[in-house]
Amino acid sequence: LNCNKNKLAKIQVLIFSLGLIFFTSSRVFSKPLNNNESQGETIYRNGILPSGQSLTAIVAGDIEVSGKQFSCMNCHGRSGMGTIEGNYIVPPIAGKLLFTDANQPVRSAYNNSSLATLLREGINPDGKAIDPLMPRFIINDEQVSVLANYLARLSSEIAPGINDTTIHLATIVTDGVDANLATAVASVLQRFVIEKNRQTRLEAQRPNRGKRPELRSASLFRNWSLDVWHLKGRASTWKKQLENYYNRQPVFALLGGLTMQSWQPIGEFCELNQIPCMFPSVNVSGAKEGDFYTYHFSRGIELEADLVANYLDENPAQKLNQIYCKGTASYAAKRLSLKMQRQSAKLNSLAIDCDDPKQRRSDLS
Ligand code: HEC
């Protein structure tokens, strides 16, 4: 139940993943969506039409599939900024880039009617057929207009924490984390940021380097800057502290993060503010179904509790004793107790102090 040893190895994975996630998970809206835009979002993300029916995609010429599997988001990303899959470039379709001319590949701006033609027939505004990897859809003009209103809002604003020269990032450490470990983690991340800035320092002098509109700006090569947010005291006070840090200096993303408690209050803050929070080193994610913004390596200790509960569902016991170390393990113990309520088995729980061998012996006896 103790994952500390893996933490530094995980940070390496974290660092390799950063580039990828930066392209796909940045904040997509500041103001809430109106009704019509929300309907557009449901088409975009889930492939479900305002009528509640699922959108039909036609793949490889004549194979009809439910749009749920072929939702726009699955290929063009939640941010609408596109992606690269093997040799394929899935282009950005956020409205800002779609409803204007593009020069890589060269094409004229879309409007609602040419978007409808593209979605139904795969023909772009210049009359060119696009790759069959992009499915064709059975979609009427009204549904296209709902979708287009949504695309117009998608990634239409620059995410907070970014200005002309800098991308602001932060990592989180809370009270209760071993000081040496906290310093080690922060210094690895700082070193990475320094290296990243050093290696890209010349890029800022190369304006107009790419043909795609989003690559044409030299300011793509902003410096990274990393702050450490230290959260003190009880977890119930973290929300306020996080808001204070964020108001003082908004960040584009939170990297890593260390706490011996549940990540839940921080995860909630990330969801609320649409901040990507990448790979915190925590044993308890506290993540809820549908959460998107925190990327966890694993569900940690909650996963272990669920596995034990599943096992006991299949192999019921009359009486159970669960013995666990005080601290983060108590989250799993509580979760298991809750899950076991649906069974008739009697569950006795004993929390022992594992850090102190003498206390542990006396607890156990
Ligand atoms: C299976 C993956 C996939 C799905 C699902 C998908 N697309 Fe695409 N889309 C692509 C690819 C690949 C291209 C690029 C084709 C090319 O360049 O020849 C593309 C191109 C486009 C273009 C043309 C962009 C341009 O610059 O000309 C638009 C617009 C578009 N898609 C909108 C959508 C919408 C809206 C949906 C959902 C209703 C959707 N796509 C679903 C893969 C997909």
Residues whose N, C-alpha, C, O or C-beta is under 5 A from the ligand:
A	BS01	HEC	F70 S71 C72 C75 I89 V90 P91 P92 I93 N124 I130 D131 L133 M134 P135
